[in-house]
Amino acid sequence: MALLSYEFMRKAFIAAIFIAGIAPTLGVFLVIRRQSLMADTLSHVSLAGVALGFFLQLNPTLTTIITVVIAAVILEYLRNVYKTYSEISIAILMSGGLALALVLMKLSEGSSMVSMQSYLFGSIITITDAQVMLLGFLFILSLVALLLFKKPMYVLTFDEDTAHVDGLPVRAMSIVFNILTGVAIAVMIPIAGALLISAIMVLPAAISMRLGKSFNLVILISIAIGLVGMLSGLTTSYYLDTPPGATITLIFILLFLGASLLRQSLILYRRSKE
């Protein structure tokens, strides 16, 4: 393929493979825990971290990781404070993160606005070797964490009260999960874009939940769907010269519609045989 002759495309494809292993896996837990909007919240907060990096003239990736880690801890704290109205914590952080990002962007020099565009919508050209290596590290960390803590996370995901009765450190596990999700978002936004990263995490999980019948199968299908969507989205983005994050998201939406039609067709077929 001609596009693989470009170094930045090779980096983008490697990064996409890592993202396909990280985002859908985290997305499954987010969807089942009914925290799909948490990814959107942390992506908005990540914009504040990017803007802070430009304002302080530091590495935006570093400031974004620090910002989302702090936000992840605050999110869990607010979720426990407002247990009955947990969406309040999401509204506070989402609006606060976006407001802080806009203020810092205004205070920064105008030249930083061009770079901010790549973080908003994603840019395959800006991917660095360091970001690819960091994604690889997160991929390995996510895989190891899934293998070691799948059972306690399964219990925590479906019933926090049962997890607490079983003696699991519910709050600590939730904070660590939030931090891992936030760090993953901070590292993935250069290629996927902060405005659409939540869709890339949630849509593969939503598709796999319509196709899989067991928890393990749902995770495997979500990773497979993520891989198909990321690679086909990047390829389409290259040839059509469209934003990668938006293109990948549209492909995931098409896959979701296809999976929904397939599931409905199978249901109608089985009913006709009865």
Sequence and secondary structure as in RCSB ss.txt:
>XXXX:A:sequence
MALLSYEFMRKAFIAAIFIAGIAPTLGVFLVIRRQSLMADTLSHVSLAGVALGFFLQLNPTLTTIITVVIAAVIL
EYLRNVYKTYSEISIAILMSGGLALALVLMKLSEGSSMVSMQSYLFGSIITITDAQVMLLGFLFILSLVALLLFK
KPMYVLTFDEDTAHVDGLPVRAMSIVFNILTGVAIAVMIPIAGALLISAIMVLPAAISMRLGKSFNLVILISIAI
GLVGMLSGLTTSYYLDTPPGATITLIFILLFLGASLLRQSLILYRRSKE
>XXXX:A:secstr
 GGGGSHHHHHHHHHHHHHHHHHHHHHHHHHHTT HHHHHHHHHHHHHHHHHHHHHTS HHHHHHHHHHHHHHHH
HHHHHHTSTTTHHHHHHHHHHHHHHHHHHHHHS TTHHHHHHHHHH  GGG  HHHHHHHHHHHHHHHHHHHHHH
HHHHHHHH HHHHHHTT  HHHHHHHHHHHHHHHHHHHHHHH TTTHHHHHHHHHHHHHHH SSHHHHHHHHHHH
HHHHHHHHHHHHHHHT  HHHHHHHHHHHHHHHHHHHHHHHHHHHHHH 
